[in-house]
Amino acid sequence: MDTTPETDIRAVFNPLVRPYLVLKIGFYIASTIIGIPLAIVWFCGVGQWWARHYYEKLECRIGPRALRFRRGIFVQIEKTIPLENIQDVTFIEGPILRRFHLSILKFETAGQSAGQAHDMHFLGIIDAHEFRNAIMRTRDTLRQQMFKSPSAPGSDVELASSLQGIEAKLDVIIDLMRSRSQ
């Protein structure tokens, strides 16, 4: 991990991502009879070229308020996730990944739709446990700063009033449900 003075933390990726991706994609290509000739081309050079350029484009950085990551060669994907939306960072490490000394960090965010879940993971961050802890520390610090900020005058009274109204409506709903179940 590389730290800059503006509290930016930059992830460093393991170079073993390249051979892992070549083998993984080559296996998928070779899994069909039609793909076997393509797999030969993939293993003989195209895959190595692709993996090298893909690795060079990988970037992940924790800023003071957001996590930013970028990847891709022909189609570049750049995503910025506000730290306050990050619910969990999962660490995944299977036997094949361990063989390559790699792991996957998967990000779960508030409001994440089902179709976006596969886009929010990173393969091969060196010191992934420490990077995950840095994300969580930065997120927690940001949340503490947000809670310490002074609230607008009268907002506490308005909030209490709104909560009392919600509580009264919930009591009515509970009474209706009890009367229907009898």
HUURQUI-V431685 format. One record per residue. N is the residue number from 1. SS is DSSP state (2 for helix, 1 for strand, 0 for the rest). PHI is phi in degrees with one decimal (NA if undefined). PSI is psi as a letter, one per 20 degrees, with the letter a starting at -180 (none if undefined). Layout:
# HUURQUI-V431685
<<N & SS & PHI & PSI> <N & SS & PHI & PSI>>
This chain:
# HUURQUI-V431685
<<1 & 0 & NA & p> <2 & 1 & -114.1 & p> <3 & 1 & -112.6 & p> <4 & 0 & -112.6 & r> <5 & 0 & -60.6 & h> <6 & 0 & -80.6 & k> <7 & 0 & 64.1 & j> <8 & 0 & -77.5 & p> <9 & 1 & -118.4 & p> <10 & 1 & -105.4 & p> <11 & 0 & -77.2 & q> <12 & 0 & -110.9 & p> <13 & 1 & -98.7 & q> <14 & 0 & -73.0 & p> <15 & 0 & -63.0 & i> <16 & 0 & -71.4 & i> <17 & 2 & -62.1 & h> <18 & 2 & -60.9 & g> <19 & 2 & -65.3 & h> <20 & 2 & -61.5 & g> <21 & 2 & -66.2 & h> <22 & 2 & -60.5 & g> <23 & 2 & -68.3 & g> <24 & 2 & -63.1 & g> <25 & 2 & -68.9 & h> <26 & 2 & -60.8 & h> <27 & 2 & -63.1 & g> <28 & 2 & -64.1 & g> <29 & 2 & -65.0 & g> <30 & 2 & -76.4 & i> <31 & 0 & -71.8 & i> <32 & 0 & -116.2 & q> <33 & 0 & -63.8 & g> <34 & 0 & -66.0 & h> <35 & 2 & -79.2 & i> <36 & 2 & -59.4 & g> <37 & 2 & -62.7 & h> <38 & 2 & -66.9 & h> <39 & 2 & -64.2 & h> <40 & 2 & -62.1 & g> <41 & 2 & -62.1 & g> <42 & 2 & -60.1 & g> <43 & 2 & -71.5 & h> <44 & 2 & -83.1 & i> <45 & 2 & 164.3 & g> <46 & 2 & -61.8 & g> <47 & 2 & -64.8 & h> <48 & 2 & -67.5 & g> <49 & 2 & -61.0 & g> <50 & 2 & -61.3 & g> <51 & 2 & -63.6 & h> <52 & 2 & -62.6 & g> <53 & 2 & -70.8 & h> <54 & 2 & -61.4 & g> <55 & 2 & -61.4 & g> <56 & 2 & -64.8 & h> <57 & 2 & -88.1 & i> <58 & 0 & -66.8 & p> <59 & 1 & -152.3 & p> <60 & 1 & -145.2 & p> <61 & 1 & -141.3 & p> <62 & 1 & -98.3 & o> <63 & 0 & -98.5 & a> <64 & 0 & -67.3 & h> <65 & 0 & -128.6 & i> <66 & 1 & -151.1 & q> <67 & 1 & -103.8 & p> <68 & 1 & -120.6 & p> <69 & 1 & -137.6 & q> <70 & 1 & -143.9 & q> <71 & 1 & -159.3 & r> <72 & 0 & 115.9 & q> <73 & 0 & -110.9 & f> <74 & 0 & -78.1 & g> <75 & 0 & -112.4 & o> <76 & 0 & -91.6 & p> <77 & 1 & -109.9 & p> <78 & 1 & -124.4 & p> <79 & 1 & -130.9 & p> <80 & 1 & -120.2 & p> <81 & 1 & -115.1 & p> <82 & 1 & -61.0 & p> <83 & 2 & -61.2 & h> <84 & 2 & -67.8 & i> <85 & 2 & -87.2 & i> <86 & 1 & -73.8 & o> <87 & 1 & -91.4 & g> <88 & 1 & -155.4 & q> <89 & 1 & -123.1 & o> <90 & 1 & -95.9 & p> <91 & 1 & -103.4 & p> <92 & 1 & -119.1 & p> <93 & 0 & -149.0 & o> <94 & 0 & -100.5 & r> <95 & 2 & -63.7 & h> <96 & 2 & -70.9 & g> <97 & 2 & -62.3 & g> <98 & 2 & -62.3 & h> <99 & 2 & -60.5 & h> <100 & 0 & -93.0 & j> <101 & 0 & 58.4 & l> <102 & 0 & -121.3 & r> <103 & 0 & -151.7 & r> <104 & 1 & -119.8 & p> <105 & 1 & -104.9 & p> <106 & 1 & -114.4 & p> <107 & 1 & -100.5 & p> <108 & 1 & -115.3 & p> <109 & 1 & -121.6 & q> <110 & 0 & -71.1 & p> <111 & 0 & 78.7 & j> <112 & 0 & -74.9 & p> <113 & 0 & -84.7 & q> <114 & 2 & -60.8 & h> <115 & 2 & -72.4 & i> <116 & 2 & -94.7 & i> <117 & 2 & -59.6 & h> <118 & 2 & -73.8 & i> <119 & 2 & -82.1 & i> <120 & 0 & -107.8 & l> <121 & 1 & -145.1 & q> <122 & 1 & -130.6 & p> <123 & 1 & -104.3 & p> <124 & 0 & 87.5 & k> <125 & 1 & -72.9 & p> <126 & 0 & -71.1 & p> <127 & 0 & 57.3 & l> <128 & 2 & -60.8 & h> <129 & 2 & -61.3 & g> <130 & 2 & -66.8 & h> <131 & 2 & -65.0 & g> <132 & 2 & -60.6 & g> <133 & 2 & -63.2 & h> <134 & 2 & -64.9 & h> <135 & 2 & -61.8 & g> <136 & 2 & -66.7 & g> <137 & 2 & -62.9 & g> <138 & 2 & -64.2 & g> <139 & 2 & -61.6 & g> <140 & 2 & -64.9 & h> <141 & 2 & -62.7 & g> <142 & 2 & -62.6 & g> <143 & 2 & -63.4 & h> <144 & 2 & -63.9 & g> <145 & 2 & -64.0 & h> <146 & 2 & -67.1 & h> <147 & 2 & -74.9 & h> <148 & 2 & -80.4 & i> <149 & 0 & -66.2 & p> <150 & 0 & -65.0 & p> <151 & 0 & -87.4 & r> <152 & 0 & -67.3 & q> <153 & 0 & -60.8 & p> <154 & 0 & 84.5 & i> <155 & 2 & -70.7 & h> <156 & 2 & -65.2 & h> <157 & 2 & -66.9 & g> <158 & 2 & -65.0 & h> <159 & 2 & -64.5 & g> <160 & 2 & -62.4 & h> <161 & 2 & -65.1 & g> <162 & 2 & -64.1 & g> <163 & 2 & -64.4 & h> <164 & 2 & -65.7 & h> <165 & 2 & -64.0 & g> <166 & 2 & -64.1 & g> <167 & 2 & -61.3 & g> <168 & 2 & -64.0 & g> <169 & 2 & -66.6 & h> <170 & 2 & -65.0 & h> <171 & 2 & -62.3 & g> <172 & 2 & -63.6 & g> <173 & 2 & -63.2 & g> <174 & 2 & -62.3 & g> <175 & 2 & -61.9 & g> <176 & 2 & -63.6 & g> <177 & 2 & -67.2 & h> <178 & 2 & -67.2 & h> <179 & 2 & -69.3 & h> <180 & 2 & -74.5 & h> <181 & 2 & -77.9 & i> <182 & 0 & -88.8 & none>>
